[in-house]
Amino acid sequence: MNYYVYLLLAKSKKTHISYVGYTSNLINRLKKHNSSNGAKFTKGRKWRIIYSKKYSSKSIALKEEYKLKKNYKKRKIIKEKYLLKYENTT
């Protein structure tokens, strides 16, 4: 079974906020977050997956999720790349 580490982005009044998680089913997990059935932090916001990476085992995915959660510099780079691309297409 494959597992994914993902980064979600939502617009909050004047800024963008992000959330990092892991799952074995990206589509269902995003639906849960957007229907307020996901993590407590994600309730009440419209989320988009802006980054995901596939891993072959749960233990590796959990380790990588932890690394991404703590690496604010990498998260910021991913967010900036996405926002730059998104702003240029709208």
N, C-alpha and C positions, 0 to 999 in steps of 0.2 A: 504494500500500500504506500502511496506517495503522500507526503505532507508538505504544506506550503507555509512559508513565513510571508506575511503581507504587511503593507503599510497603507493605512486609510487616511484620507484627508477630508476635512469638512470646513466650510467657511463659518467663522464665528464673527459676529458683528464687524470688527475691523481687521481681523487677522485670520489665518488658517491654522487649524489645529490638527494634530496627527495622532494616530493610534497604531500600535504594532501588536500583531497577534499571530497565532499559528492555527492551522486547520487541515483537515483532510479533504474538505470540499469548499472551495472558495466561493462559489455562487450561493450556496445555502448559507454560508457564514455571513456574507454581505447582506443577504436578505434579513437575517436575524438582527444584525446591527441596525439596519434601516427601519425595522419594525419595532425597535426598542426591546427586543428579546435577547440581545447580545450582552456584552459587558456593560456594567452599570455606567461607566464613563461615556459610553457611546450613545446613550439614550437621548432621544429628542433632536438628533442631528441627521442631516442627509450626507452619507459617506460615499466616497469613491475609492476604489482600489487604484493606487498610483504606482505600486510596486509589489511584485510577488516573485518568490523564488522557490523552486521545487526541490525537495529532499527525499531520499529513499527510506529514511527511518525517522520515527518520532523523536528519538533521543537527539539526533543531529539537529532536527528542526527546532526543538526546544532550546538547545544551546545557541543556535543562530538567532532565534527570536530574542533571547536574553541579550546577546551582543548588540543587536540592532536597537533594542529598547534603551540601552545604556549609551549608545554612540550617537549623541545628539548632533554631532558634526555631519555624520553620514546621512542622518534623517533630513537635516537641513539642505544638504546637497540634492538629495532625491526630490524634496519638495520644490526647491528652486528650479530644477530642470523641468519638472512637470508643469509648474506654473508658467514658466517661460514658453514652453511648447503650447500650453492651453491658451494663453493670452494671444499668441500669434495666430491661432486658428479661429478665434472668435471675433 
